[in-house]
Amino acid sequence: MFSDPPDPSDRLFSAAQQVDSPAFIIDEGALMKNAGILQSVAQQSGAKIVLAQKAFAQPQLYPILGRFLHGACASGVWEARLARENFPAEAEVITCAPAYSSADITELLPLSDHLDFNSLTQWKRYREQCLQFQKERNREIRFGLRINPEFSTGETPLYDPCAPGSRLGTTADHLKRAESLEGISGLHFHTLCEQGFDDLARTVQAVEEHFGWLLAQPQITYLNLGGGHWITKDEYDREGLISLVQRLRLDYALEVYLEPGEAVTIHSGILVGTILDLHESGGVNNAILDLSATAHMPDVLEMPYRPEAFRVAGQEKGEEKGAHTYRLTGNTCLAGDQIGDYSYSTPLQIGERICFNDMAHYTMVKTTFFNGVRHPTIYLLPAASDSLQVLREFSFQDYVSLKAVDKESG
Ligand SMILES: Cc1ncc(COP(=O)(O)O)c(C=O)c1O
């Protein structure tokens, strides 16, 4: 139903010749085009549209995105801080994670405008602390609950938060049995992935069926429709979305939020690599690149999917079948570090560059710290003593410095 990504522009191909390899290249103009479409949908519908940083967390671009978007959504402390420190001061930071530690709550309260809880048990655990903070804070903070409408519309189980037994969100059944919802003023659902408006409309219908009684309560002041909306694709029914948002705002007297990631960054970046070796084995022509599916493009293996692969010189796109077929592979020890099989009209050469299309969303963040999650500390338990030694630990500064390199200071 949705079209393939457009081919990289001549400017991107030319940039791909100049960068160090491997490299991601972000196309600022493409990013601004997406953000402009989202801004127009927000203006027409009254929705508040924020960037889902889990898809794109490059803070140097936040001042520009902040001109178009209402703010950012965060999956935890590091993303919340990244947004707070890099989006314009008036931007909202809205946070939702599957679970918070007590330390997370203490750090997130001053950083967040919405703090959404995944379960009633988490809300109950932190409610007093949250409400106390709310009383003392001069900037408004609202607390919400992630709901699970138990209505699947996607095709990939790995990406389905409504699969039976899902840990993501509170079901209607649990909510009906809740002792008290005092202090909760928002509902949040996220169930879509790369989907069109029809799936959202059907999901909202299910949400209204199961949670309409709560949406109608005056205490509920916002509804967050999550991400997964391919709003910036040409085929997306943006008029349908605008009408739906307008209706929800009117029917329930609430603010509507959308938190797309892909729609902000789709078709705005490439990953460039170089062929290090060509190596035939059992009839397969392996082309080993200086990048890796498992380390740099894990969605290729997890989802799985086959990204478009172009020869940078000549701009030829790899096809499913053709005269010269190669398995493009990574440079790690994992036997399955393979990107896919691609055919070209003439043989590939060692040293030539390949670029993978549409790599700005999710691929870049998965190369660094996905969701801004803290990496585990590495301890050593010495053979001769019980005193643990920290060998390596990771801080917010590591997260940021992986994202912001000051070329002048090296
Ligand atoms: C809670 C939540 N919100 C927003 C998003 C962004 O989704 P997308 O990048 O598909 O728009 C995700 C993605 O997994 C998510 O889990």
The ligand as an SDF file (V2000), in Angstrom:
LIG
                    3D

 16 16  0  0  0  0  0  0  0  0999 V2000
    5.6200    4.2040   22.8740 C   0  0  0  0  0  0  0  0  0  0  0  0
    6.1220    4.5130   21.5040 C   0  0  0  0  0  0  0  0  0  0  0  0
    5.8410    5.7040   20.9600 N   0  0  0  0  0  0  0  0  0  0  0  0
    6.2730    6.0540   19.7290 C   0  0  0  0  0  0  0  0  0  0  0  0
    7.0160    5.1820   18.9650 C   0  0  0  0  0  0  0  0  0  0  0  0
    7.4860    5.6180   17.6040 C   0  0  0  0  0  0  0  0  0  0  0  0
    7.0230    4.7880   16.6030 O   0  0  0  0  0  0  0  0  0  0  0  0
    7.3450    5.0820   15.0530 P   0  0  0  0  0  0  0  0  0  0  0  0
    8.7850    5.3840   14.9540 O   0  0  0  0  0  0  0  0  0  0  0  0
    6.9880    3.8190   14.3790 O   0  0  0  0  0  0  0  0  0  0  0  0
    6.4870    6.2250   14.6500 O   0  0  0  0  0  0  0  0  0  0  0  0
    7.3230    3.9020   19.4800 C   0  0  0  0  0  0  0  0  0  0  0  0
    8.1020    2.9380   18.6930 C   0  0  0  0  0  0  0  0  0  0  0  0
    8.3330    1.8270   19.0330 O   0  0  0  0  0  0  0  0  0  0  0  0
    6.8740    3.5660   20.7940 C   0  0  0  0  0  0  0  0  0  0  0  0
    7.1800    2.3790   21.3380 O   0  0  0  0  0  0  0  0  0  0  0  0
  1  2  1  0
  2  3  1  0
  2 15  2  0
  3  4  2  0
  4  5  1  0
  5  6  1  0
  5 12  2  0
  6  7  1  0
  7  8  1  0
  8  9  2  0
  8 10  1  0
  8 11  1  0
 12 13  1  0
 12 15  1  0
 13 14  2  0
 15 16  1  0
M  END
$$$$
